[in-house]
């Protein structure tokens, strides 16, 4: 019983001393006097040269310059040629070659249209960041990963990360 009481007393004393010995990150212990730079000022070693605030996010589509039917037309042509070549190697019948050409054109058109739609659906984001030292930078990336305007971020390796 006495050991539990002694253990609890030691734990409470340690917590009390630990609370007195620590300071909050980013605040100097001197409240404006001496060597810390004042209350609320971050110490020089804690500054981040590539950190800042997101000021604007622009969304732009990646492949929006091609007309909507381009993928289907190109896919149909490639599919027709491929179907005809395969049929010429495997059969002597003109009817089967024609059927393979039409089937290849239809399959190629569907595949080409699907590929074009997937490429046009993907967007890129231009993230505008005002860095702590006053510089502005713009980073293009495929996803936002939780970024929003006003968020404090770090720019590293061509990407923007939340801090």
C-alpha positions in Angstrom: 0.0 0.0 0.0 2.8 2.4 0.9 4.7 1.5 -2.3 1.7 2.5 -4.4 1.3 5.8 -2.5 5.0 6.5 -2.9 4.9 5.6 -6.7 1.9 7.9 -7.2 3.6 10.7 -5.3 6.8 10.4 -7.4 4.8 10.4 -10.7 2.9 13.5 -9.7 6.1 15.3 -8.7 7.7 14.4 -12.0 4.8 15.7 -13.9 4.8 18.9 -11.9 8.5 19.5 -12.5 8.2 18.6 -16.2 5.4 21.2 -16.6 7.5 23.9 -15.1 10.6 23.1 -17.1 9.1 23.3 -20.6 8.1 26.2 -22.8 5.7 26.3 -25.7 7.4 25.9 -29.1 7.9 29.2 -30.9 7.9 31.4 -27.8 11.0 32.6 -26.1 11.2 32.2 -22.4 12.2 35.8 -21.7 8.9 37.7 -22.7 10.9 40.2 -24.8 14.0 40.5 -22.7 17.5 39.3 -23.4 18.2 36.6 -25.9 14.9 35.4 -27.3 13.5 38.1 -29.5 10.3 38.7 -27.5 7.0 37.0 -26.8 5.5 35.2 -29.8 8.7 35.4 -31.9 9.9 32.1 -33.3 13.6 31.4 -32.7 15.8 31.7 -35.7 16.6 28.0 -35.7 12.9 27.1 -36.0 12.3 29.2 -39.1 11.4 27.4 -42.3 12.8 28.9 -45.5 10.4 27.0 -47.7 7.2 27.4 -45.7 4.3 29.8 -46.3 0.6 30.2 -46.8 -1.6 29.1 -49.7 -3.0 32.2 -51.3 -4.9 30.7 -54.3 -5.5 27.3 -55.9 -6.4 27.2 -59.6 -7.8 24.0 -61.2 -7.1 23.3 -64.9 -7.9 20.2 -67.0 -4.9 18.4 -68.4 -6.1 17.5 -71.9 -9.0 19.8 -72.8 -7.7 21.0 -76.1 -8.7 18.0 -78.3 -12.3 17.8 -79.7 -14.5 15.1 -78.0 -14.6 12.7 -81.0 -10.8 12.7 -81.6 -10.1 9.6 -79.4 -13.0 7.6 -80.9 -11.9 8.4 -84.5 -8.2 7.6 -84.0 -9.1 4.5 -82.0 -11.5 3.4 -84.7 -8.8 3.8 -87.4 -6.2 1.9 -85.4 -8.7 -0.8 -84.5 -9.8 -1.3 -88.1 -6.2 -1.6 -89.4 -5.3 -4.0 -86.6 -8.4 -6.1 -87.2 -7.8 -6.3 -90.9 -4.1 -7.3 -90.5 -5.0 -10.0 -88.0 -7.8 -11.4 -90.3 -5.5 -11.4 -93.3 -3.0 -13.6 -91.5 -5.6 -16.1 -90.2 -8.2 -16.5 -92.9 -8.7 -16.4 -96.7 -12.3 -15.4 -96.5 -13.2 -11.8 -97.5 -16.3 -11.9 -95.4 -14.3 -12.7 -92.3 -11.8 -10.0 -93.1 -14.5 -7.4 -93.4 -16.2 -8.6 -90.2 -12.8 -8.4 -88.4 -12.2 -4.9 -89.8 -15.6 -3.6 -88.6 -15.2 -5.3 -85.2 -11.7 -3.8 -84.8 -13.0 -0.4 -85.7 -15.8 -0.5 -83.2 -13.5 -1.8 -80.4 -10.9 0.7 -81.2 -13.4 3.6 -81.2 -14.7 2.5 -77.8 -11.2 2.2 -76.4 -10.0 5.5 -77.9 -13.1 7.3 -76.5 -12.5 5.9 -73.0 -8.9 6.8 -73.0 -9.6 10.4 -74.1 -12.4 10.8 -71.5 -10.1 9.6 -68.7 -7.3 11.9 -69.8 -9.6 14.9 -69.9 -11.2 14.1 -66.5 -7.8 14.4 -64.8 -7.1 17.9 -63.5 -4.0 19.6 -62.3 -3.9 22.2 -59.6 -1.7 25.3 -59.6 -1.1 26.1 -55.9 0.1 29.7 -55.2 2.1 30.0 -52.0 3.4 33.2 -50.4 6.5 32.1 -48.6 7.5 33.4 -45.1 10.3 35.5 -46.6 7.8 37.3 -49.0 8.5 35.4 -52.2 5.7 34.0 -54.2 5.8 30.5 -55.8 3.4 28.4 -57.9 3.5 24.6 -57.8 1.6 22.4 -60.2 0.5 19.0 -58.8 -2.1 16.4 -59.6 -3.8 16.2 -56.2 -4.5 18.6 -53.4 -4.0 16.1 -50.5 -6.1 18.3 -48.1 -4.7 21.6 -49.2 -6.9 24.7 -49.1 -6.5 28.4 -49.3 -5.1 29.9 -46.1 -3.3 26.7 -45.1 0.2 26.8 -43.7 2.4 24.6 -46.0 5.9 23.6 -46.9 7.2 23.5 -50.5 9.6 20.6 -51.1 10.6 18.5 -54.1 8.1 20.2 -56.4 5.1 19.6 -54.2 3.2 21.4 -51.5 2.7 19.6 -48.2 0.6 20.6 -45.1 2.6 21.6 -42.1 
